[in-house]
């Protein structure tokens, strides 16, 4: 089976394109000129039938291969939003310079935008759906969001915590008698995904084990954190205490970002990287980085502090003091563009936090989340503000924020240095000199200067705005990358925007076709308008080739469904399975049959639902009266008098939708 985007034979089962007159009466593609303007060349030889035609219509008949086709041959009026080409030329001549728009009167799928098409590698065939990579990423997020646990296997996890339920551990739970505490917060912590019963949205709960909140004045800082909304910060929603875990606990509720992983697990999870860093010897060039020329002679400045070009050329090609080739290419160091992308996002988050008068205090690889490929979010904000709140700060909880903000800049420098070394060993005090040598060899001077500025003590108060000149035009690079990514995602969304509408059409069609019985009539689906819809279903899905093999074409299915939804005046021939009946109808006729039949089903379903609603309400009201009275209270009589005969007042789910 092949789902191609090629041409469709446009014929009913066992009717080949050569024997059916349908292709000769209409164009294969929805060309307005083919059915908006009549063409004498394409009009078949016809004989009027002795029947009173409707206004503006003539019933025609045609015999092809022993089969007689009856159809109406009339030129329909142009549909709203669409003009025929004949009228277009006439209007253009009358109003010179005016542009007349010509739009199709049914849903179409335009090709990929050129600025997006040239970004992506060319595919072998046209794609009707989003990219597989994006689809898989979204599916993984949905799976994580809907994940649940078996309560019998994990009895230590409560079923409800405050207003949250369906808890799911996001990391291994600590053992019950664990003594070792978290290296970041000084307390045993655990993390869960949970659903809030107030809004039915998933959240991330960070639990602090065994913590008793003594002073509630720290909630002033929590309220300040709640107001921060930033694309690179996991928003704090609420903080509460609970005893649902069989001990006093403090819980922080954050937005849940499914599929996120920490910076630690993404880049620092390889133990061999630390060993490689500590064993390796680096050398620092004492001359401008990037010189690659050679001299024919040896070094003439052996004792000088300014090595010659020849020595530097040997150095950069792997013949210098360090053992082995350059690490950037062979040690798996991160690309500098990726490090700058991280710097832009982390500095943007710090800038927002510091502007709000707060301090991050969790700028650590274990507390930075990565979503997708390069999207960063700072997690666990506000935890330190509650855990380390000093009662002596009752008058001014923000007194020490300036010092904490300076510590944030140092922490940012350590994170950047660890990324540049691709190892956490590089931020250890005994390895700082070696780490800076590695940065000097492999990265630009701007990155080296930024790290030195963040890690070096200054005589003045520093600000995150001071590193903006060091980032420079790289901001524009990140902005351009984000906008290009947005274009690609919008293009993938455009491929799926019509899928919901087509699904509703197929769902409605499925409720009509082959229904065994309706209103005690077993032949309901085989008579009247329903018979046309059954033949149309065969026209959609049961096409065959001239050899009788199944013929599958996704473009044919999508095109026919779009024309049905719009009710275009194009004609199609529908053949019965025994080939004894051939009906030539328009999509507008099929749409009318489709809507009337489905509304008939909806009316019957609502009437039954309304009957059960009245019966239940009457039973409820009568149950409150005296036994044997046989009379409903006045409230029920008033309610039934107001609502009887209004089945639309009962909300119906099923397939009814204002957009369908």
N, C-alpha and C positions, 0 to 999 in steps of 0.2 A: 504494500500500500504506500502510495506516495502522496504527500500533501504539497502539491505544487501550486505555483501562482500563475500557471500558464492559462491558455485559453480553454474555455469550457464548451463542450458540445451543445449545451443548452437543449437537452431533449429529455423526454420522459422515458421510462423504462421500455426497452426494446423498440424504441423509435430512434433511428439513426439520424445524424444531421443531414444526410442526403435525401431521406424520404419525408422528413417533416418540413412543412412550409414555414414554420416559425422563424428560422433564421433569415428567410427572405423578406419577412415582413418587419423585422426589427434588427437593429444593430446589436452586435455582441456586447459592446461596451455601452454604457449609458451616455450616448452622444445626443445632446438636445436636438441637433439638426435632424436626427433620424426620425423622431416622432413628434417634433414640434412643427415641422414644415413638411407637408406631404410631397412625395416625389412620384411623378407619373411613371418613372422607370421601374420603381419598385412595387407598384400596385399590381397585384395579380389579376388575371382575367377572371371576371366574376359574373355571376348571374343573379339578379335580384330575386328575392323570395317573396311569395305572395303573403306578406304579413305586414300589418300596419307598423311602420317603424316609428321610433320616438323622434322628437324634434332634433334635427341636426344629425341623425344617425341613419345609416342604411345597412341592413343585414345582408351580408355577402355569404356565398358558399363557394367552395372550391374542392375539386376532386383530384386527389393525388394518389396514384397507386391503388385505386379502388376504394379509398377512404374519403369520405365527404366531411369537410370542415366547415362549420358555421361560425361566423364572427361578425362583429360590427366594425365597419370601416368609417371612422369619423375622425376628424382632426380636432383633438381636444384643445381647449383654451389654455393659454400659457398659465403655469402655476405661479402663485405668488412668490416673488423673489427671483423669478426667472423669465427671461424674454426670449422669444424666438429670434433666430438669426435674421429672418426676413424683416421683422420689426426693428431689429437692431440697426440694420443698414438704413432703413427708412428714417429712423430717429436720428441717426448719425448725420444723415444728409440735411435734415431739417435744422439741427442744432450743431453746427460745426464746432469742434473743439470739446464738446461734452463727452465724458466717458460713460458708457453704458455698461453696467456690470451684468454678467451672465453667470448665475450660480446653479449648480445642480439642486434638484428638489428632493434629494434623499441623502443619507449619510454616506460619506466617502472617507477613504483612507489616503491622505496625501503621502507622497514619498518623504524620506528622511531629509531634514533640512541640510543644505550643502555644508554649512559650517560645522555640523555635527558629523556628517558623512565622511568628511576628510580627517576627522580626529580618530576614527575607529578603523581597524583593519577591515577590508572588504570581505563580506560573507559570500559563500557560494550560492546562496539563494536568498530571495527577499524574506525578511522576518516580520511576522505579524505580532510578535510578542517581545517582551523586554529581554535584555541580555541575560544569559544563564548565570553569570556571576552575581549580578544584582538580585536575581530571583532566588538563588541559593542563599544569599546573605539574609534576605528578608524572611525566607522560610525558617532559617536557623533562629532568627530573632523571635519568630512566632512560636516555635517549639519551646524555646527557653521561657518565654512569657507564660505559656500554658502548662509548664511542667508542674507536677504535683508529686507528693510522696505518699507511701503507704503508711498510715498512722500506726499500724501494728508493728512495722519494722523499726520505727523511730518514735517510741513513746515519749522520749525526752522533749520532743518538739510539741508545744501546745497547739490545740486546734484554733484558738483565738487568743489574740493579744490586744487588749483594748478594743479598738474598732477594726482591727485587721484580722483576717482569716486566711486559710490556705497557705500557711508558711512553708517555704521551700528553702533549705540551706543552699547558699551560694558558694560556700567554702566548707572544707571538712570541719565538723564540730569538734571543739576541744574535749578531751576526756574529762569525766566528772571530777576526778581528783587532781586536776592539772595545777601545778604550782607555778610553772613558767608563765610570765606575763608578756603582753605585747611589747615589742621593742619601741613602738611609737607612742602609745598612750599610757603605758604603765599599768594597764588593767587587762584582764582576759576579755577578749572580744569575740563576737561571732556575727555573721551576716546572713540575712534571710531575704527572700522575695515574698511579699505578701500582698493581698488584695484588700483595699479599704472598702468596707461595707457602705460607706457614705456615698462614694462616687463610683465604686466598682472599677477602680483603676489600680494597676500594679505599682508598688513602691518597694524601695530597698530599705530594710530595717537594720541598723547597726546597733547591736546590743552591747552594753558595757556591763559585764558580770559583776555582781556584788557591790554596786555603787549606790550610795544613799545620797540623795540630793538634800543638802542641809539648807542652803540659802537660795531662794527662788529669785533673788535680784539679778542673777545671771541671765534670766530670761529676757532682759533688755537687749543683750547682745544677740540672743536667738531671734528676737523680732527684727533686728537689723539684718541678720543673715537671710531671713525669709524674703526680704524685699529685693535681694540681689537676683537678677535674671541675666544670665550671660551664657553665650554659646559654649564656653569652655569651662563652665563651673556646674557641678551637679548641685541642683538647687535643694536647699534644706526646707522641708515643709513643716515639721513639728518635732517637738521633743517632749517625751512623757516618761513617767516612772510606772513600773508594773511589777507585780509579784506572780505573774502567770508562769514564770520559769522556776517556781518553787524557791526563789530567792529574790531579794530586791535587785532590780536592774533598771538601768537608764537606757532608753531607746531613742535613737535619732532616725527619723523617717526622711528619706531622700527620694528624688525621682529615680525611677528604675530605667536603666539603659541596657536593654537585653543585648547579649553578645559582647559586652565590653570585657576587656582584659587589662591587667595592670601593666604599666611600663616595665615593671620588674620581670613579669613573665614573658613579655614580648622580646626584650633586648638583653636581659641579664640573667637568663635562666640556664646558661651554659657554663658549667664549672670549669671547662677547659680554657675559657677565655681569660679568667683570672690567672690561671697558672701560666698561660702564654704571655700575659702582660708582665708578671713579676719576674720571669726568667729571661726576658729579652733585654738587650742593651740598645739604647738609643743614642744617637749623636746629634748635636745641634749645629747646623750651619751658621757660621758667623758672617755671612754675606747675604745679599738679597736672594730671596727664595725664587726659584723658577729659572735660573741660569742653566743652560744646557750645552754651551759651546765647549770645544776642546782646543788644546794647543798642542803642536807637534812635539814639544819638548817636555821634560819632566818638570817637577815643581821647583821653582827658583826661590820660593819664600818658605823654606822649611821651618825656620825659626821665627817667622813673622806671625803676628796675630791676624793677618789678613791673607788667608790661603788663596792660592792662585786659581784661575778658572779651570785648569786641567784637573786639579784635585777635586774641585766641586763637581765637575762632570763625572768623575769616577764615583764620587760619593752618591750622587743621585741615581746612578745606574747600578748600585749595589756592591761597589768595591771599596766602600769606606770603612768606618770604624764599627758600624753595627753589623751583626752577624746575620746574613741572609738578605733577601730582597726587601724592597720597601713594603711595610706592613699594610699600607692602604689598599693595595691590590691583592695581597696574599693572606692577610690576617683577618679579613672580613670586617673591616671598619665600616661604619655607616657613611653613606654619601653626605656630603656637606649640605646639599640642598634639603635633605630630610631633617638634619639637625636645625637648620634655620627655620624650617616649617614648625618644628616643635617650639623653638624660641619665640616665634611670633605669637603662637597661641598661648603659651605660658605667661609671657610678658603682658599680653592683653588681659588675661585673667587677673594677674597681680595688679595691673593698673586699675581695673574696676573695683577690686577689693580695697585697695589703698585709698581710692577716691571716696569710697563709702565710709572711711574712717576705721576700717577693720584690718586685721592681719590674717594671712592665710594659715601659717603655722603647720601646714601639712604638705609642703613642697618636697615630696619624697617619692621615689619610684614605685613604692608599694601603694601609694595613695593617688596616683595619676592613672586614669583610665584611658584606654585607646579603643575607639570604635571604628570599624572599617579598617582603612589603611593608615591614615595619618591624623584622624580626628582625636584630639585630646580633651579631657575634662578633669578638672581638679576635684577630687572626692573627699568626703569626710570633713568638710569645712564646718567650723563652729564647735567641733568636739573639744578641742583644747580650751576654748573659752569657757566651757562649762566645767570641765574636769579640773582645771587649774584656777578656778575663780577664787580670788583672795577676798576674805571677809573685810579686810582693811580697805578695800576699794569701794566701799559702799557708796561713798559720795561721788566717785568718778571711776566707773568701770573701764573707761578708755584711757586711763593714765599711762599705761605701759604699752599702748599700741605703737607708738613711734619706735620703741626698741624692737618690738616684734616685727615691724615692717622692715627694719634693717636686717634682721635675721632671715626674713623671706628672701632678700636679695642674695645673701650668702648661700642659702639652700638652692636657689635657682642656679647659681654658679656651679655648685657641686653636681647638680643634675646634668647640666650641659657638659661639664668636664667628663662625667661618667659616660655620657653618650658618645663624646668624641673618642674616648679610650675604648669604648665598647666593653667596659669592665668596671665593676664597683671598686676594684682594688685601686683604681686610679685616684679616688678621692680620699684614700687614707693618707694620713699626714706624712708617713715615711716615703710615700710614692708620688707626692705632689710634683717634685722636681722632674721625675721621669715622665709623668703624665704631661706636663707642659712641654717637654721636649718632643713628645709624640705629636702634640697638637701643632707645634711649630713646624715640624717636618711635613705633616700631611694635610694641614688645613690652612686657610687664608689668615692673613694678619688680623682681619676684622674679627674673626672668631676668637683668635688668641687674645686680642685686646679686650673683648667683651668678657671672657672668662677671668682675666686678670683684674678687670675693674670690679667684677662682682665678688671675687674672693679676697681682694686686698682691702685692708682697713683704710678708711679715709678720715681726714681730719674734719670733715663736714658731714652733715646728714645727706645721704644719697637718696635718690628717687628712681623709680623704675623708668621715668621719662628720660633719664640720662642715657639709657642704652638705645634710645630711638635713633640717634645719629649713627650708631654703630651698625644697626640693622639696615638703615638706609633704604635703597631702592628695592631691597628684597621684600618689603611690604607689597610692592606692586606685583612681584612675582607670585606671591601667595594669593593676592586678590584675583589675579588672572587665572590661576589654577582653580580657585574656588568657583569662579564664574563659568569656566569651561566644564567643570564637574556638574554644575547646575544645569547647563545646556544638555549634557548627556542624559541626566536623570529626567529632565522634562521631556526629552525625546522618547525615552523609555515609557514614561507615563502616557504620552500621546498614543502609543501603540495599544495601551490597555484601556483607554478612556471609554471606548464603545463596548467593551466586553460585558459590562453589567447589563446594558440595554439588550444586547443580543441574548444573554442568558435568560432574561425575563421573557423575551419572545419565545425561546425554546421551551421554557418552563410552562408557559401558558399553552403553547401548542401541545405539549405532552399531556396536560390535563384534559384536552379535548379528544385527541386521537385515541382510537381503540378503547374508549370507555365502555365497559361491559353493559352498564345499564344506567339510565337516567330517567327519573320520574316514572319508574316501572316500565320503561320502554327499552327492551333489549336491542332494538335496531336504531337507537337514537344516533349513534356515531356513524352509521352507514347511510343516513338519509339527509336530504336538505343541504344546508350549508356545511354540515360536518363532513359530507362526502367530498366536497371540493377541497377541504382542508386535509383530508386523508390523501387525496391525489397529490396535493401540493407537498405533503410530507414525503411521498415517494419521489417527487420531482427533486426534492432537496437531497435526500440521502440514498436513494436506491437507483442511481443512474448506472447504466451498463454501456459497454462499448459495442461495436458492431459484432464482435465475436462472442458477446454475452458475458464478458468478464466484468466484475465490479469496477466502476470508474469513480475514483475519489479525487475531489478537487476542493480544497478548502476555500479558495477564492470564489468558486461558484456558490457555495453555501452562504458565505458572508454577503456576497452581492445580492442574492435572492432575498435574504432576510432583511437587508437594508431597504430594498425596494418594497417589500411587504410592509415594513414599518412606516414608510413614507406614503405608500399607496400610489405609486406612479402609474400613469396610464399605459404602460407597456404591456403587450399581450404575450401570453405563454400558452402552450398547448399541454393539457393534462390528459394522460392516457390511462385508462383503467388497466388493471393487471391482466384481464382476459383479452385486452386489445379490441374489445367490441365497442368501446365508447371513447371518443376524443372530445374534450371540452376546451374551447379557446376562451380564456378569460383574461382580464386585466388584473394587475396587482391591486388596483383600487377596489375591484370587486372582492378579491380575496381578503383585503383588509376589512371591508365592511362585514363579510361573513365571520371573520376572525373575532372582531370586536363584539358583534352581536351574540355570538355563541359563548364567548367568555363571560360577558355580562349576564347571560342566562344562568351560567354556573354560579357566579358570584351571588346573584339574587337568591338562588335556591339555598346556597350555603348560609347566607345571612338570615334568611327566614328561619332555617332550622336552629341557628344559634340564638336568634331572638326568642324562639319558642322555649328553648331550654332556660334562657335567662328569666323569662316571665314565670315559668314553672318553679324555678328555684326561689325566686323572690316571693312568690305567693306562698310557697311552703314555709319560707322563713317568717313571713308576717303571720301566717295562720298559727305557727307554732307558739306565738306569744299570746294567743287568745285562750279563752277557756275551752277545755276539751268538750267536744260535742256541740259547740256553738254553731259551726258551719258557716260563720260569717267572717269575712276578712276585716281587719281594722280599717278605720277611715283613712289612715295613712296609705295603705296599700291601694284602696279604691281610688284615692286621689292620684297616686303615682301611675297606676295603670291607665287612668283616663287621660293623663297628660302625655304618656309615652306610647300608648298603643297605636299601632299603625305607622311607627317610625323605625323601621329596621336599620336605617342608616345611622341611628344613634349609637349602635353597638359597634365598637371598633373591631375591624376585621383585619387580621394579619395576612396570612397566606401570601398571595402574589399581588395584591393591590398595592400600588405605589403611585404617588403623584407624578413620578418621572417615567413610569412604564407606559 
